[in-house]
Amino acid sequence: MSNPRIPYQLSSERAPLPPLHGKRILVHLVVNVEHWQFDQPMPRTIITPPHGRETVPDVPNFSWADYGMRAGLPRIIEAFGRRDLPASTSFNAGVIDAYPQAAIAMRDAGWEFIGHGMHQKAINHVEGGEEALIRACLNKIADFTGRPTRGWLSPGLRESVDTPDILKRLGVDYLCDWVVDDRPSWMRTSSGPMIAMPYNLEINDSIVYAIERHATGEMARRLEFTLRRFERECRDSAIVLAIGLHPHLISVPHRIHELEHMLDLLTASSDVGFFTGSALADWYAGAVPPPEVL
């Protein structure tokens, strides 16, 4: 089998999914809120070092992300709050200690917290083992929010061969790493089925602006094309439209208007509703009960 976790199926042959609260395009706003450690190499860079030699501390690239946590995140919180939109944050648990006011602000805004590692670095090959790290992240977030941590998005979407098995064993209901369909799917784990939740590598500011390095406006252009297509396809089945956001990318001063435009474009469509990851997981599990055997 080409995919060891999710059996292959043409999307056109899947059973239709019902609307959720009367909406057929189910938007999941996912804000990646991360702790880039000052004494470690940066996970991504905007400026290369002199002579191509990496340095630690990497002040300019650390500051790029740190700006987002200071000035960018409040803009996103304000934009969502003014429109009364639910959202999720894929959240490095280390943010609770490194940026406590940011964590409190998102909790107070009612965002759902999705596990995203402890810091912005790979979760496998870590001291103490992957399962201990994931457990610590889930527990730290749950202690902070007062709620179970039901979702997970691995840093950089990078997993080990055991990650889904560990997550399911520790009580996680849905995983956003497997970007294989516009609808949720049931995925195999050693502890039973878990939901593979749609995420997005195309309408994602990290891909558009940090990796592909497009000019401002490209992300909104892609979203509009996607929305128009989904408005056609959702006649047959409800669809999940996930949007990946980072405070140091989409909410800098010359791009925050683009996020606001995207939100207004979506809210203007009568097919669109906004939902958290847990709301989507509960909807999918109710519409498609987990199979006994995958």
ZIKAKA-V435663 format. One record per residue. N is the residue number from 1. SS is DSSP state (h for helix, s for strand, l for the rest). Layout:
# ZIKAKA-V435663
n=N ss=SS
n=N ss=SS
This chain:
# ZIKAKA-V435663
n=1 ss=l
n=2 ss=l
n=3 ss=l
n=4 ss=l
n=5 ss=l
n=6 ss=l
n=7 ss=l
n=8 ss=l
n=9 ss=l
n=10 ss=l
n=11 ss=h
n=12 ss=h
n=13 ss=h
n=14 ss=l
n=15 ss=l
n=16 ss=l
n=17 ss=l
n=18 ss=l
n=19 ss=l
n=20 ss=s
n=21 ss=l
n=22 ss=l
n=23 ss=s
n=24 ss=l
n=25 ss=s
n=26 ss=s
n=27 ss=s
n=28 ss=s
n=29 ss=s
n=30 ss=s
n=31 ss=s
n=32 ss=s
n=33 ss=s
n=34 ss=l
n=35 ss=l
n=36 ss=l
n=37 ss=l
n=38 ss=l
n=39 ss=l
n=40 ss=l
n=41 ss=l
n=42 ss=l
n=43 ss=l
n=44 ss=l
n=45 ss=l
n=46 ss=l
n=47 ss=l
n=48 ss=l
n=49 ss=l
n=50 ss=h
n=51 ss=h
n=52 ss=h
n=53 ss=l
n=54 ss=l
n=55 ss=l
n=56 ss=l
n=57 ss=l
n=58 ss=l
n=59 ss=h
n=60 ss=h
n=61 ss=h
n=62 ss=h
n=63 ss=h
n=64 ss=h
n=65 ss=h
n=66 ss=h
n=67 ss=h
n=68 ss=h
n=69 ss=h
n=70 ss=h
n=71 ss=h
n=72 ss=h
n=73 ss=h
n=74 ss=h
n=75 ss=h
n=76 ss=h
n=77 ss=h
n=78 ss=h
n=79 ss=h
n=80 ss=h
n=81 ss=h
n=82 ss=h
n=83 ss=h
n=84 ss=l
n=85 ss=l
n=86 ss=l
n=87 ss=l
n=88 ss=s
n=89 ss=s
n=90 ss=s
n=91 ss=s
n=92 ss=l
n=93 ss=l
n=94 ss=l
n=95 ss=h
n=96 ss=h
n=97 ss=h
n=98 ss=h
n=99 ss=l
n=100 ss=h
n=101 ss=h
n=102 ss=h
n=103 ss=h
n=104 ss=h
n=105 ss=h
n=106 ss=h
n=107 ss=h
n=108 ss=h
n=109 ss=l
n=110 ss=l
n=111 ss=l
n=112 ss=s
n=113 ss=s
n=114 ss=s
n=115 ss=s
n=116 ss=l
n=117 ss=l
n=118 ss=l
n=119 ss=l
n=120 ss=l
n=121 ss=l
n=122 ss=l
n=123 ss=l
n=124 ss=l
n=125 ss=l
n=126 ss=l
n=127 ss=l
n=128 ss=l
n=129 ss=l
n=130 ss=h
n=131 ss=h
n=132 ss=h
n=133 ss=h
n=134 ss=h
n=135 ss=h
n=136 ss=h
n=137 ss=h
n=138 ss=h
n=139 ss=h
n=140 ss=h
n=141 ss=h
n=142 ss=h
n=143 ss=h
n=144 ss=h
n=145 ss=h
n=146 ss=l
n=147 ss=l
n=148 ss=l
n=149 ss=l
n=150 ss=l
n=151 ss=s
n=152 ss=s
n=153 ss=l
n=154 ss=l
n=155 ss=h
n=156 ss=h
n=157 ss=h
n=158 ss=l
n=159 ss=l
n=160 ss=l
n=161 ss=l
n=162 ss=l
n=163 ss=h
n=164 ss=h
n=165 ss=h
n=166 ss=h
n=167 ss=h
n=168 ss=h
n=169 ss=h
n=170 ss=l
n=171 ss=l
n=172 ss=l
n=173 ss=l
n=174 ss=s
n=175 ss=s
n=176 ss=l
n=177 ss=l
n=178 ss=l
n=179 ss=l
n=180 ss=l
n=181 ss=l
n=182 ss=l
n=183 ss=l
n=184 ss=l
n=185 ss=s
n=186 ss=s
n=187 ss=s
n=188 ss=l
n=189 ss=l
n=190 ss=l
n=191 ss=l
n=192 ss=l
n=193 ss=l
n=194 ss=s
n=195 ss=s
n=196 ss=s
n=197 ss=l
n=198 ss=l
n=199 ss=l
n=200 ss=l
n=201 ss=l
n=202 ss=l
n=203 ss=l
n=204 ss=s
n=205 ss=h
n=206 ss=h
n=207 ss=h
n=208 ss=h
n=209 ss=h
n=210 ss=h
n=211 ss=h
n=212 ss=l
n=213 ss=l
n=214 ss=l
n=215 ss=l
n=216 ss=l
n=217 ss=l
n=218 ss=h
n=219 ss=h
n=220 ss=h
n=221 ss=h
n=222 ss=h
n=223 ss=h
n=224 ss=h
n=225 ss=h
n=226 ss=h
n=227 ss=h
n=228 ss=h
n=229 ss=h
n=230 ss=h
n=231 ss=h
n=232 ss=h
n=233 ss=h
n=234 ss=l
n=235 ss=l
n=236 ss=l
n=237 ss=l
n=238 ss=l
n=239 ss=s
n=240 ss=s
n=241 ss=s
n=242 ss=s
n=243 ss=s
n=244 ss=s
n=245 ss=s
n=246 ss=s
n=247 ss=l
n=248 ss=l
n=249 ss=l
n=250 ss=l
n=251 ss=l
n=252 ss=l
n=253 ss=l
n=254 ss=l
n=255 ss=l
n=256 ss=h
n=257 ss=h
n=258 ss=h
n=259 ss=h
n=260 ss=h
n=261 ss=h
n=262 ss=h
n=263 ss=h
n=264 ss=h
n=265 ss=h
n=266 ss=h
n=267 ss=h
n=268 ss=l
n=269 ss=l
n=270 ss=l
n=271 ss=l
n=272 ss=s
n=273 ss=s
n=274 ss=s
n=275 ss=l
n=276 ss=l
n=277 ss=h
n=278 ss=h
n=279 ss=h
n=280 ss=h
n=281 ss=h
n=282 ss=h
n=283 ss=h
n=284 ss=h
n=285 ss=h
n=286 ss=h
n=287 ss=h
n=288 ss=l
n=289 ss=l
n=290 ss=l
n=291 ss=l
n=292 ss=l
n=293 ss=l
n=294 ss=l
